[in-house]
Amino acid sequence: MELLCCEVDPVRRAVPDANLLYDDRVLQNLLTIEERYLPQCSYFKCVQKDIQPYMRRMVATWMLEVCEEQKCEEEVFPLAMNYLDRFLAGVPTPKTHLQLLGAVCMFLASKLKETIPLTAEKLCIYTDNSIKPQELLEWELVVLGKLKWNLAAVTPHDFIEHILRKLPQPNDKLPLIRKHAQTFIALCATDFKFAMYPPSMIATGSVGAAICGLQQDEDVSSLTGDALVDLLAKITNTDVMDRAHSWGATEALGLCFAFQDCNPLSHFIPEKLLALSRYYVASLFKSAVRLS
């Protein structure tokens, strides 16, 4: 008789470094350098002639599925999408090379964030062997050169712990809020509308959206509504007045209200999750204008 064991060993992680997490200079430094790692332009308009937004969304969805199946660290997928967007913002790329580029970006991101990174052979299998390991390794050098070997990009995940530390919420709810915020961040990375926004904005909006969604089921924070938005904006010194006009706040609010009767996050489809994130990003814009 064979026994099936479904127990999974818990992930062993280092204790948070108080010298980093509780020093506001770390957060300020992240806020100072974060925009260095954003795409320099909306590349669908000025660089890419062959690649369309829906193609990016398709390859991003594929990349997310690969990362989930391989149980990659949460930071791997958003970091890989950062590499992909920065590369496409500077290099005209045929659509036939888009999946290859996505595989290379996952390859690089996993090397930076994983203890055991994804292998070239495994990534080629996920493309149904449409690319060869040698081709992936050659493109790795191409991408590294175009990114000037600047791979330690700031992502929304870098801000989550700094934000959660400053919010008045029960400690036992932190893992749930963190997990839901990570889900929002991953979904935001699949949507090009979020690619041009600072990681701190995405992280803050994702935490706010996570708390908002979870409060439909249980008490996770003493702050709600405008008070929560104002505090989130203050934590990351949100100051985006010059860019506020570029965001469709009316559309975002409309989408949020259309889904407000839905069940919490576990029942949301990705479009509804994105709508809630968009609502919180739009709310942060409004809060930044008010606080200034």
Rosetta silent file (secondary structure, phi, psi, omega in degrees, C-alpha in Angstrom):
SEQUENCE: MELLCCEVDPVRRAVPDANLLYDDRVLQNLLTIEERYLPQCSYFKCVQKDIQPYMRRMVATWMLEVCEEQKCEEEVFPLAMNYLDRFLAGVPTPKTHLQLLGAVCMFLASKLKETIPLTAEKLCIYTDNSIKPQELLEWELVVLGKLKWNLAAVTPHDFIEHILRKLPQPNDKLPLIRKHAQTFIALCATDFKFAMYPPSMIATGSVGAAICGLQQDEDVSSLTGDALVDLLAKITNTDVMDRAHSWGATEALGLCFAFQDCNPLSHFIPEKLLALSRYYVASLFKSAVRLS
SCORE:     score description
SCORE:     0.000 S_00000001
   1 L     0.000  130.913 -179.445    0.000    0.000    0.000 S_00000001
   2 L   -96.510  138.752  178.035    1.363    3.392   -0.992 S_00000001
   3 L  -104.826  135.117  178.798    0.961    6.410    1.251 S_00000001
   4 L  -103.885  118.153  179.365    0.529    9.869   -0.202 S_00000001
   5 L  -102.967  120.480 -178.007    2.026   12.642    1.919 S_00000001
   6 L  -103.399    8.325 -179.645    0.732   16.111    1.122 S_00000001
   7 L   -71.534  140.391  179.625    2.685   17.919    3.813 S_00000001
   8 L  -121.175  129.335  178.806    4.815   20.787    2.587 S_00000001
   9 L   -65.026  136.152  178.175    7.795   22.095    4.509 S_00000001
  10 L   -65.191  148.710  178.341    7.378   25.758    5.437 S_00000001
  11 L   -70.703  127.321 -179.499    9.592   28.214    3.625 S_00000001
  12 L   -90.117  122.248 -178.094   12.508   29.136    5.858 S_00000001
  13 L  -126.698  153.153  177.997   13.244   32.844    5.809 S_00000001
  14 L   -69.608  152.852  175.514   15.696   35.055    7.614 S_00000001
  15 L   -66.799  136.538  178.885   14.481   37.240   10.450 S_00000001
  16 L   -54.322  136.857 -179.274   13.741   40.793    9.196 S_00000001
  17 L   -81.814  109.840 -177.766   16.726   43.077    9.678 S_00000001
  18 H   -62.067  -29.945 -179.858   15.601   45.826   12.053 S_00000001
  19 H   -64.808  -26.494  178.258   18.480   48.033   10.923 S_00000001
  20 H   -94.254  -44.036 -172.896   16.941   48.152    7.455 S_00000001
  21 H   -73.763  -31.541 -174.894   13.244   47.902    8.192 S_00000001
  22 L  -104.892   13.124  175.853   13.091   50.451   11.006 S_00000001
  23 L  -107.278  112.286 -176.690   15.414   53.041    9.505 S_00000001
  24 H   -64.161  -16.842  178.136   13.418   55.602    7.523 S_00000001
  25 H   -65.766  -30.857  178.141   16.525   56.461    5.525 S_00000001
  26 H   -64.321  -46.548  178.162   16.166   53.140    3.708 S_00000001
  27 H   -62.168  -42.911 -179.896   12.643   54.035    2.603 S_00000001
  28 H   -64.198  -37.982  177.488   13.741   57.516    1.563 S_00000001
  29 H   -66.080  -39.630  176.528   16.604   56.098   -0.494 S_00000001
  30 H   -61.638  -43.447  179.527   14.223   53.711   -2.242 S_00000001
  31 H   -64.872  -32.283 -178.219   11.889   56.603   -3.046 S_00000001
  32 H   -70.940  -38.666 -172.897   14.816   58.631   -4.367 S_00000001
  33 H  -100.604   -5.931 -170.604   16.113   56.033   -6.810 S_00000001
  34 H   -60.534  -35.511 -175.120   12.949   54.173   -7.836 S_00000001
  35 H   -75.599   -9.036  174.908   12.259   56.162  -11.009 S_00000001
  36 H   -64.996  -23.067 -172.649   15.675   55.284  -12.430 S_00000001
  37 H  -105.759   15.727  176.938   14.288   51.851  -13.204 S_00000001
  38 L   -90.267  151.779  172.534   11.107   52.870  -15.023 S_00000001
  39 L   -57.351  141.349 -174.330   10.698   52.564  -18.816 S_00000001
  40 L   -77.687  -13.001 -179.778   11.743   55.844  -20.402 S_00000001
  41 L  -160.279  167.721  172.447    8.696   56.078  -22.654 S_00000001
  42 L   -79.665   91.506 -164.498    5.407   54.454  -23.621 S_00000001
  43 H   -66.356  -17.616  176.937    7.194   52.220  -26.091 S_00000001
  44 H   -67.030  -24.414 -178.675    4.104   51.113  -28.013 S_00000001
  45 H   -90.461  -34.412 -169.593    3.838   54.660  -29.355 S_00000001
  46 H  -121.473   -9.014 -177.010    7.450   55.558  -30.057 S_00000001
  47 L  -124.628  -54.616 -172.917    9.595   52.399  -30.269 S_00000001
  48 L   -85.385  126.739  177.792    7.733   49.191  -31.039 S_00000001
  49 L  -105.110  -25.060 -174.526    6.142   48.803  -34.463 S_00000001
  50 L  -102.008  -23.164 -175.643    5.479   45.070  -34.442 S_00000001
  51 L   -99.765  133.586  179.858    4.445   44.465  -30.818 S_00000001
  52 L  -111.168  160.146 -178.693    0.994   45.457  -29.538 S_00000001
  53 H   -54.852  -37.394 -177.737   -0.239   45.828  -25.929 S_00000001
  54 H   -66.888  -28.032  177.447   -2.259   42.611  -26.072 S_00000001
  55 H   -68.636  -41.017  175.992    0.920   40.716  -27.005 S_00000001
  56 H   -60.907  -42.948 -179.442    2.669   42.036  -23.911 S_00000001
  57 H   -62.226  -39.583 -179.891   -0.311   40.967  -21.817 S_00000001
  58 H   -65.394  -45.784 -179.198   -0.208   37.458  -23.304 S_00000001
  59 H   -70.536  -32.112  177.071    3.500   36.951  -22.651 S_00000001
  60 H   -65.578  -41.446  177.867    3.137   38.479  -19.163 S_00000001
  61 H   -62.933  -41.626  176.938    0.353   36.011  -18.334 S_00000001
  62 H   -62.577  -44.578  179.242    2.535   33.164  -19.560 S_00000001
  63 H   -61.790  -40.885  178.952    5.469   34.394  -17.471 S_00000001
  64 H   -63.950  -40.953  178.973    3.255   34.633  -14.375 S_00000001
  65 H   -64.453  -39.792  177.799    2.018   31.071  -14.904 S_00000001
  66 H   -63.580  -46.419 -179.481    5.585   29.795  -15.235 S_00000001
  67 H   -62.247  -39.105  179.415    6.662   31.590  -12.058 S_00000001
  68 H   -68.444  -42.950 -178.770    3.663   30.227  -10.155 S_00000001
  69 H   -66.327  -33.823  179.378    4.179   26.662  -11.367 S_00000001
  70 L   -87.216    1.801  179.028    7.868   26.806  -10.456 S_00000001
  71 L    54.065   45.934  178.188    6.992   28.358   -7.075 S_00000001
  72 L   -70.201  159.507  173.251    9.328   31.273   -7.661 S_00000001
  73 L   -59.419  150.790 -176.362    9.758   34.002   -5.085 S_00000001
  74 L   -59.127  -28.487 -176.073    7.110   36.715   -5.331 S_00000001
  75 L   -75.495  -17.819 -171.831    9.706   39.256   -6.478 S_00000001
  76 H   -64.661  -48.996 -175.654   10.782   37.294   -9.558 S_00000001
  77 H   -64.586  -51.073  178.068    7.824   38.025  -11.840 S_00000001
  78 H   -59.904  -35.653  178.901    7.566   41.822  -11.272 S_00000001
  79 H   -67.448  -40.895  177.598   11.346   42.114  -11.624 S_00000001
  80 H   -62.566  -39.962  178.138   11.273   40.139  -14.877 S_00000001
  81 H   -67.296  -32.742  175.322    8.527   42.410  -16.226 S_00000001
  82 H   -62.586  -44.367  177.081   10.640   45.429  -15.277 S_00000001
  83 H   -60.573  -45.658 -177.831   13.498   44.046  -17.382 S_00000001
  84 H   -60.886  -46.054 -178.750   11.135   43.333  -20.275 S_00000001
  85 H   -65.851  -41.412  179.592    9.613   46.834  -20.251 S_00000001
  86 H   -65.794  -37.039  177.634   12.989   48.563  -19.993 S_00000001
  87 H   -67.225  -47.618 -178.397   14.342   46.513  -22.888 S_00000001
  88 H   -66.136  -24.660  178.869   11.305   47.156  -25.097 S_00000001
  89 L   -72.257  -12.688 -177.690   11.501   50.878  -24.294 S_00000001
  90 L  -125.870  -13.400 -174.120   14.863   51.055  -26.031 S_00000001
  91 L  -129.853  114.186  173.773   15.078   48.244  -28.571 S_00000001
  92 L   -59.521  126.948 -172.389   12.634   47.652  -31.478 S_00000001
  93 L  -128.892  131.909  175.383   11.821   43.950  -31.213 S_00000001
  94 L   -66.004  147.821 -178.851   10.003   41.598  -33.630 S_00000001
  95 H   -64.102  -23.471  179.034    6.940   39.946  -32.148 S_00000001
  96 H   -69.177  -14.813 -179.596    8.486   36.558  -32.914 S_00000001
  97 H  -103.488    3.954 -173.563   11.138   37.275  -30.263 S_00000001
  98 H   -68.150  -43.085  178.966    8.782   38.410  -27.504 S_00000001
  99 H   -66.815  -37.322  175.538    8.458   35.035  -25.761 S_00000001
 100 H   -60.184  -43.837  178.071   12.223   34.566  -25.993 S_00000001
 101 H   -61.728  -43.054  178.476   12.680   37.966  -24.351 S_00000001
 102 H   -61.308  -41.182  178.839   10.216   37.022  -21.603 S_00000001
 103 H   -64.509  -41.657  178.883   12.076   33.776  -20.929 S_00000001
 104 H   -63.101  -41.724 -179.391   15.409   35.616  -20.734 S_00000001
 105 H   -64.600  -39.930  174.751   13.960   38.165  -18.299 S_00000001
 106 H   -64.788  -38.964  178.668   12.671   35.381  -16.027 S_00000001
 107 H   -58.434  -46.995 -179.434   16.068   33.698  -16.292 S_00000001
 108 H   -68.910  -44.844 -177.859   17.839   36.850  -15.116 S_00000001
 109 H   -63.802  -38.322  179.784   15.317   37.723  -12.389 S_00000001
 110 H   -68.665  -32.405  176.079   15.453   34.216  -10.925 S_00000001
 111 H   -64.063  -33.725 -177.183   19.255   34.401  -10.790 S_00000001
 112 H   -80.603  -32.878 -170.250   18.962   37.567   -8.753 S_00000001
 113 H  -112.609  -16.697 -175.740   16.162   36.491   -6.393 S_00000001
 114 L  -101.532  147.068  171.722   16.169   32.687   -6.182 S_00000001
 115 L   -68.665  -43.539  175.145   18.451   30.384   -4.225 S_00000001
 116 L  -117.808   99.166 -173.989   18.098   27.853   -7.044 S_00000001
 117 L   -70.823  163.750  174.354   17.366   29.844  -10.232 S_00000001
 118 L   -63.746  143.701  179.066   15.389   28.647  -13.221 S_00000001
 119 L   -94.101  156.417  178.474   17.498   26.778  -15.747 S_00000001
 120 H   -61.838  -39.581 -178.637   17.720   27.581  -19.437 S_00000001
 121 H   -64.219  -41.617 -179.170   16.599   24.049  -20.303 S_00000001
 122 H   -66.103  -41.172  178.992   13.500   24.272  -18.124 S_00000001
 123 H   -65.265  -35.627  177.822   12.485   27.635  -19.592 S_00000001
 124 H   -65.424  -36.221  177.064   12.875   26.239  -23.107 S_00000001
 125 H   -61.844  -38.716  179.852   10.500   23.403  -22.212 S_00000001
 126 H   -68.400  -15.763  175.000    7.898   25.989  -21.170 S_00000001
 127 L   -94.730   13.623 -173.786    8.108   27.475  -24.679 S_00000001
 128 L    58.227   34.664  178.397    7.340   24.034  -26.161 S_00000001
 129 L    58.033   30.238  175.572   10.968   24.006  -27.263 S_00000001
 130 L   -76.596  -15.633  173.082   10.371   26.855  -29.687 S_00000001
 131 L  -125.533  158.325 -179.362   13.682   28.294  -28.483 S_00000001
 132 L  -106.399  151.396  179.503   16.968   26.555  -27.730 S_00000001
 133 H   -53.618  -40.298 -179.782   19.073   26.926  -24.568 S_00000001
 134 H   -63.854  -37.682  177.730   21.969   28.358  -26.559 S_00000001
 135 H   -64.456  -40.465  178.733   19.665   30.972  -28.075 S_00000001
 136 H   -64.386  -41.421 -179.700   18.441   31.937  -24.604 S_00000001
 137 H   -67.357  -35.570  177.402   22.009   32.275  -23.311 S_00000001
 138 H   -66.751  -41.615  179.195   22.976   34.447  -26.270 S_00000001
 139 H   -70.564  -25.958  175.753   19.997   36.715  -25.682 S_00000001
 140 H   -57.510  -43.673  179.130   20.870   36.886  -22.004 S_00000001
 141 H   -68.166  -35.545  177.810   24.012   38.804  -22.941 S_00000001
 142 H   -62.818  -48.207 -178.908   22.044   41.031  -25.315 S_00000001
 143 H   -64.554  -43.578  178.315   19.536   41.978  -22.600 S_00000001
 144 H   -58.181  -41.618  179.566   22.279   42.509  -20.022 S_00000001
 145 H   -65.315  -43.342 -179.006   24.069   44.835  -22.406 S_00000001
 146 H   -68.417  -31.604  176.980   20.962   46.874  -23.196 S_00000001
 147 L   -86.894    1.477  179.878   20.133   47.178  -19.493 S_00000001
 148 L    57.200   33.131  178.397   23.782   48.095  -18.826 S_00000001
 149 L    59.898   19.831 -178.845   23.939   45.259  -16.284 S_00000001
 150 L   -93.660   83.640 -171.661   21.726   47.339  -14.012 S_00000001
 151 L  -101.783  -16.533 -176.607   19.562   44.515  -12.673 S_00000001
 152 L   -81.488   59.833 -176.790   18.983   45.495   -9.033 S_00000001
 153 L   -72.206  149.753  173.697   15.820   47.396   -9.920 S_00000001
 154 L   -80.179  128.260  179.051   13.477   48.761   -7.270 S_00000001
 155 L  -121.639  166.944  178.812   10.134   46.928   -7.394 S_00000001
 156 L   -56.112  -29.783 -179.474    6.872   47.345   -5.439 S_00000001
 157 H   -62.840  -26.522  179.981    7.884   44.443   -3.190 S_00000001
 158 H   -66.573  -18.590 -176.032   10.713   46.543   -1.780 S_00000001
 159 H  -100.063  -16.004 -170.494    8.140   48.880   -0.215 S_00000001
 160 H   -58.115  -50.597 -176.488    5.632   46.412    1.243 S_00000001
 161 H   -65.308  -36.210  178.254    7.324   45.806    4.603 S_00000001
 162 H   -64.938  -37.251  179.916    8.039   49.513    5.084 S_00000001
 163 H   -72.161  -47.799 -177.775    4.372   50.312    4.441 S_00000001
 164 H   -61.490  -34.756 -179.192    2.943   47.529    6.612 S_00000001
 165 H   -62.104  -29.583 -174.780    5.187   48.515    9.509 S_00000001
 166 L   -96.365    0.906 -179.836    3.608   51.964    9.618 S_00000001
 167 L   -97.645  139.462  178.274   -0.021   50.854    9.406 S_00000001
 168 L   -81.449   85.574  178.550   -2.130   50.262   12.542 S_00000001
 169 L  -135.224  154.123  179.161   -3.248   46.697   11.936 S_00000001
 170 L   -60.732  138.697 -178.538   -3.230   43.512   14.060 S_00000001
 171 H   -61.802  -31.095 -178.286    0.018   41.561   13.702 S_00000001
 172 H   -72.759  -12.596  178.378   -1.851   38.332   13.087 S_00000001
 173 H   -93.211  -10.709 -175.782   -3.421   39.860    9.964 S_00000001
 174 H   -57.056  -47.378 -178.672   -0.093   40.900    8.427 S_00000001
 175 H   -59.060  -37.920 -179.666    0.588   37.662    6.496 S_00000001
 176 H   -68.905  -44.452  177.902   -2.855   37.796    4.876 S_00000001
 177 H   -61.974  -43.442 -179.240   -2.543   41.469    3.927 S_00000001
 178 H   -60.786  -45.679 -177.816    0.970   40.851    2.605 S_00000001
 179 H   -63.774  -42.725 -179.812   -0.137   37.896    0.473 S_00000001
 180 H   -68.878  -37.386  177.045   -3.056   39.772   -1.048 S_00000001
 181 H   -63.490  -38.449  177.618   -0.896   42.826   -1.732 S_00000001
 182 H   -64.379  -34.573  176.239    1.590   40.575   -3.533 S_00000001
 183 H   -64.763  -43.945  177.194   -1.260   39.268   -5.672 S_00000001
 184 H   -59.936  -44.190 -177.954   -2.218   42.812   -6.637 S_00000001
 185 H   -61.643  -43.111  178.972    1.383   43.650   -7.501 S_00000001
 186 H   -62.679  -43.035  179.970    1.693   40.612   -9.764 S_00000001
 187 H   -67.967  -36.504  176.231   -1.544   41.445  -11.560 S_00000001
 188 H   -61.616  -35.953 -179.079   -0.488   45.073  -11.966 S_00000001
 189 H   -66.584  -21.930  178.207    2.708   43.855  -13.632 S_00000001
 190 H   -80.562  -13.524 -175.346    0.632   42.130  -16.317 S_00000001
 191 L  -108.036  120.295 -176.632   -1.074   45.419  -17.261 S_00000001
 192 H   -63.998  -21.268  179.579    0.984   47.970  -19.201 S_00000001
 193 H   -59.362  -24.820 -178.745   -1.106   50.810  -17.733 S_00000001
 194 H   -94.136   -7.602 -171.219    0.882   50.371  -14.511 S_00000001
 195 L   -65.191  -28.540 -175.316    4.331   50.094  -16.130 S_00000001
 196 L   -92.227   -0.053 -177.367    5.043   53.835  -16.073 S_00000001
 197 L   -95.479  145.923 -177.785    4.069   54.367  -12.440 S_00000001
 198 L   -59.420  144.247  178.189    6.606   54.382   -9.584 S_00000001
 199 H   -55.381  -35.239  179.237    6.908   51.104   -7.648 S_00000001
 200 H   -62.853  -36.099  178.412    6.025   52.931   -4.417 S_00000001
 201 H   -66.292  -43.859  179.238    2.706   53.971   -5.963 S_00000001
 202 H   -64.990  -43.331 -179.752    1.919   50.399   -7.014 S_00000001
 203 H   -63.595  -45.013 -178.681    2.910   49.016   -3.601 S_00000001
 204 H   -64.661  -45.046  177.910    0.872   51.590   -1.705 S_00000001
 205 H   -63.734  -36.488 -179.351   -2.181   51.080   -3.897 S_00000001
 206 H   -68.914  -41.402  176.704   -1.858   47.303   -3.616 S_00000001
 207 H   -63.551  -44.318  178.803   -1.689   47.374    0.194 S_00000001
 208 H   -62.015  -42.750  179.267   -4.684   49.709    0.299 S_00000001
 209 H   -66.457  -36.777  178.340   -6.655   47.532   -2.098 S_00000001
 210 H   -63.715  -46.452  179.102   -5.772   44.414   -0.091 S_00000001
 211 H   -63.262  -42.234  179.953   -6.991   45.975    3.165 S_00000001
 212 H   -60.187  -45.343 -179.189  -10.118   47.272    1.442 S_00000001
 213 H   -68.215  -40.426 -177.626  -10.962   43.835    0.052 S_00000001
 214 H   -70.657  -27.198 -178.569  -10.229   41.954    3.259 S_00000001
 215 L   -68.696  -12.691  175.247  -12.360   44.290    5.374 S_00000001
 216 L   -70.018  -23.753 -178.616  -15.427   42.904    3.644 S_00000001
 217 L  -105.373  -37.356 -173.763  -14.851   39.666    5.567 S_00000001
 218 L  -154.039  164.920 -179.051  -13.002   40.622    8.743 S_00000001
 219 L   -82.170  108.958 -179.711  -11.490   43.491   10.675 S_00000001
 220 L  -113.326   -9.478 -179.304   -7.918   43.912    9.449 S_00000001
 221 L  -159.511  149.803  177.710   -7.345   47.609   10.131 S_00000001
 222 L   -83.538   -7.917 -179.824   -8.754   50.440   12.194 S_00000001
 223 L  -103.898  141.764  176.438   -8.465   52.771    9.198 S_00000001
 224 L  -141.975  164.874  171.644  -10.877   52.881    6.302 S_00000001
 225 H    55.873 -135.033 -175.513  -11.716   55.073    3.335 S_00000001
 226 H   -62.633  -33.788 -179.913  -10.046   58.475    3.051 S_00000001
 227 H   -62.912  -40.512  178.258   -8.154   58.048    6.344 S_00000001
 228 H   -67.054  -44.269  179.702   -6.424   54.943    4.994 S_00000001
 229 H   -61.350  -44.267 -179.528   -5.635   56.617    1.667 S_00000001
 230 H   -61.878  -43.613 -179.312   -4.213   59.698    3.404 S_00000001
 231 H   -65.764  -42.541  178.527   -1.964   57.619    5.669 S_00000001
 232 H   -61.110  -40.414  179.538   -0.728   55.497    2.764 S_00000001
 233 H   -65.208  -38.372 -179.469    0.066   58.639    0.777 S_00000001
 234 H   -69.243  -36.809 -177.373    2.018   60.126    3.698 S_00000001
 235 H   -58.804  -43.287 -177.017    4.062   56.963    4.257 S_00000001
 236 L  -102.381   15.024  178.770    5.543   57.072    0.765 S_00000001
 237 L    50.229   46.813 -176.192    5.483   60.867    0.433 S_00000001
 238 L   -59.700  120.320  179.503    3.200   60.554   -2.566 S_00000001
 239 L  -143.565   86.686 -174.451    3.645   63.618   -4.737 S_00000001
 240 L  -127.117   34.758 -177.399    2.409   63.027   -8.257 S_00000001
 241 H   -58.435  -38.678 -176.451    0.480   66.176   -9.039 S_00000001
 242 H   -67.231  -21.625 -178.368    2.257   66.637  -12.346 S_00000001
 243 H  -106.960   -2.495 -174.743    1.144   63.194  -13.480 S_00000001
 244 H   -61.032  -34.425 -176.286   -2.325   63.136  -11.960 S_00000001
 245 L   -67.938  -18.131 -175.951   -3.959   64.396  -15.138 S_00000001
 246 L   -84.869   -4.853 -178.005   -2.681   61.364  -17.058 S_00000001
 247 L  -103.329  133.246  179.579   -4.690   58.882  -15.006 S_00000001
 248 L   -79.443   77.081 -175.743   -8.318   58.124  -15.806 S_00000001
 249 H   -62.664  -38.078 -179.402   -9.619   58.517  -12.255 S_00000001
 250 H   -62.429  -44.231  178.528  -13.232   58.589  -13.394 S_00000001
 251 H   -62.811  -43.014 -179.044  -12.828   55.305  -15.252 S_00000001
 252 H   -62.711  -44.921  179.147  -11.051   53.730  -12.284 S_00000001
 253 H   -63.491  -41.256  179.388  -13.750   54.799   -9.846 S_00000001
 254 H   -61.800  -42.261  178.295  -16.451   53.554  -12.172 S_00000001
 255 H   -63.647  -42.528 -179.693  -14.813   50.153  -12.458 S_00000001
 256 H   -62.178  -47.353 -179.031  -14.424   49.904   -8.702 S_00000001
 257 H   -64.434  -31.431  178.944  -18.052   50.791   -8.023 S_00000001
 258 H   -65.321  -27.122 -176.755  -19.145   48.291  -10.661 S_00000001
 259 H  -107.459    4.682 -170.736  -17.412   45.545   -8.680 S_00000001
 260 L   -67.610  -18.306  179.199  -18.008   46.761   -5.124 S_00000001
 261 L   -89.151    0.466 -179.543  -20.751   44.190   -4.510 S_00000001
 262 L   -73.914  162.004  175.720  -18.437   41.294   -5.366 S_00000001
 263 L   -70.043  169.404 -177.493  -17.066   38.942   -2.741 S_00000001
 264 L   -60.775 -173.259 -164.957  -13.541   39.478   -1.364 S_00000001
 265 H   -54.292  -35.326 -175.715  -10.303   38.812   -3.201 S_00000001
 266 H   -64.126  -17.290 -178.961  -10.553   35.053   -3.439 S_00000001
 267 H  -106.235   -2.747 -179.574  -13.599   35.457   -5.691 S_00000001
 268 L   -75.509  141.087  166.082  -12.305   38.307   -7.840 S_00000001
 269 L   -84.197  161.286 -175.994  -11.297   37.680  -11.430 S_00000001
 270 H   -52.471  -38.305 -179.099   -8.071   39.472  -12.485 S_00000001
 271 H   -62.159  -35.914 -179.781   -9.960   42.335  -14.141 S_00000001
 272 H   -73.604  -36.852  175.119  -11.756   43.085  -10.881 S_00000001
 273 H   -61.467  -43.976  179.452   -8.515   42.938   -8.913 S_00000001
 274 H   -64.156  -37.898  179.079   -6.969   45.399  -11.342 S_00000001
 275 H   -61.402  -40.791  179.784  -10.000   47.657  -11.051 S_00000001
 276 H   -67.803  -39.096  175.723   -9.581   47.802   -7.280 S_00000001
 277 H   -63.033  -42.530 -179.958   -5.874   48.592   -7.630 S_00000001
 278 H   -62.180  -38.137  178.443   -6.689   51.315  -10.149 S_00000001
 279 H   -61.375  -44.341 -178.233   -9.175   52.791   -7.734 S_00000001
 280 H   -71.049  -34.919  175.137   -6.576   53.003   -4.990 S_00000001
 281 H   -64.272  -42.987  177.485   -3.932   54.463   -7.284 S_00000001
 282 H   -62.613  -39.177  178.640   -6.464   57.078   -8.400 S_00000001
 283 H   -63.879  -36.782  178.431   -7.337   57.764   -4.758 S_00000001
 284 H   -66.226  -36.555  175.330   -3.661   58.308   -3.980 S_00000001
 285 H   -59.379  -47.699 -179.151   -3.449   60.870   -6.758 S_00000001
 286 H   -62.067  -39.934 -179.455   -6.366   62.755   -5.226 S_00000001
 287 H   -66.814  -38.199  179.650   -4.792   62.496   -1.781 S_00000001
 288 H   -62.367  -41.124  178.206   -1.446   63.811   -3.055 S_00000001
 289 H   -63.983  -41.076 -178.299   -3.138   66.880   -4.472 S_00000001
 290 H   -68.628  -41.381 -177.629   -5.006   67.430   -1.207 S_00000001
 291 H   -70.278  -27.731 -178.775   -1.922   66.951    1.000 S_00000001
 292 L   -76.415    0.000    0.000    0.162   69.345   -1.065 S_00000001
